Amino acid sequence: MESSLVRIQNIRQDTDRQDNIMSMVDDTKRGLEIGRQNQRLYSWSACIDCGNKRWVQIKNGELRSQRCHACGICLASKHTTIKKRELSPFWRGGRRINPQGYIVLYISSDNPYFSMRTSGSSLSSGSILEHRLVMAQHLGRCLEPWEIIHHKNGIRSDNKIENLQIVLKGRHNGTVSCPYCQKEFGLA
């Protein structure tokens, strides 16, 4: 019994000591002075959302975070209902070129061509190859998996409808010859 009472008294003394240390707003201390394991500078600051005060690391002369951990998590969970991609500072409109030279687009789940999205290691869910999307929009329907879109001029990033041609898988014993560029290619 006495050991638990001693522990409670020690905890109370520690919190009283912490309150005395942390009572000054905008106070700056080194990490070791406030119980951290480093010598970085910290400032006693209030969260901009809830007003809770806590030690915040100072980096390049500014506070590392304006929000406490709890408010940061709460804010992040609110953004999950909004599309994360558009909120990211690295968002470039959902258009990129993959290592094979094809243009890949991000499409949202409410797009009528979402069922054509590509799955696999190189393309994430919600991504579609632009040349397939251009042909599908031209035809007014989703493409079937066995329909392959061939670039007539051989330039994989040239996705004008005049440059695209549908080729079916399984025809010509697994190889197809393009009538424009005479290139033969195998179909997987």
C-alpha positions, 0 to 999 in steps of 0.5 A, spaced: 500 500 500 505 504 501 509 503 495 503 505 491 502 511 495 509 513 494 508 512 487 502 517 486 506 522 491 512 522 486 507 522 480 504 529 483 510 532 484 513 530 477 506 534 474 507 540 479 514 540 477 512 540 469 507 545 471 512 550 474 516 549 468 511 549 462 507 555 465 511 560 461 507 561 454 513 562 448 518 559 453 524 556 449 528 550 452 533 545 450 530 538 449 534 535 455 531 541 460 524 538 458 525 531 459 527 529 451 533 526 449 536 531 445 539 538 445 534 541 440 530 547 441 523 547 443 518 552 445 512 552 449 506 553 445 498 553 444 495 548 439 491 553 434 485 548 434 484 546 441 488 551 445 492 545 449 499 547 450 505 543 449 512 543 447 513 544 440 520 543 436 523 549 433 526 548 426 529 553 422 526 558 426 519 556 426 515 552 430 515 545 427 507 544 428 502 549 429 497 543 431 497 538 437 498 531 435 490 529 437 488 535 432 493 533 427 490 526 427 483 529 427 484 534 421 487 528 417 481 524 418 477 529 416 481 530 409 479 522 408 472 524 406 475 529 401 480 526 395 487 526 398 490 526 391 487 533 390 489 536 397 497 534 396 502 539 394 505 534 389 498 533 385 500 534 378 493 533 375 493 525 375 497 525 369 504 521 368 508 517 364 510 510 366 516 507 365 514 504 358 512 511 355 505 510 356 501 516 359 497 514 365 491 518 368 488 517 375 480 517 374 475 517 380 470 512 382 464 516 379 467 516 372 463 511 367 470 508 365 472 507 372 471 499 370 477 499 365 482 501 370 488 498 370 490 493 376 497 491 377 504 492 380 506 498 376 499 502 376 495 503 382 487 502 382 484 508 379 489 509 374 488 508 366 492 508 360 490 514 356 490 511 349 485 506 352 481 512 355 481 516 348 479 510 344 473 508 349 471 515 349 471 515 341 467 509 341 462 511 347 463 504 351 468 501 355 473 497 352 474 489 353 480 486 356 482 483 349 481 489 345 488 492 344 490 499 342 495 500 337 499 506 336 500 507 328 506 511 328 509 507 334 509 513 339 506 511 345 505 518 348 501 520 341 494 519 343 490 522 338 484 518 335 487 518 328 493 515 331 490 509 335 487 503 332 484 497 336 487 490 335 484 484 338 487 479 342 488 472 339 488 473 332 493 472 327 496 466 332 498 471 337 502 476 333 499 482 329 502 486 323 500 494 323 498 496 316 501 503 317 508 501 320 509 494 318 511 493 325 509 486 328 508 485 335 506 479 340 500 479 344 500 477 351 
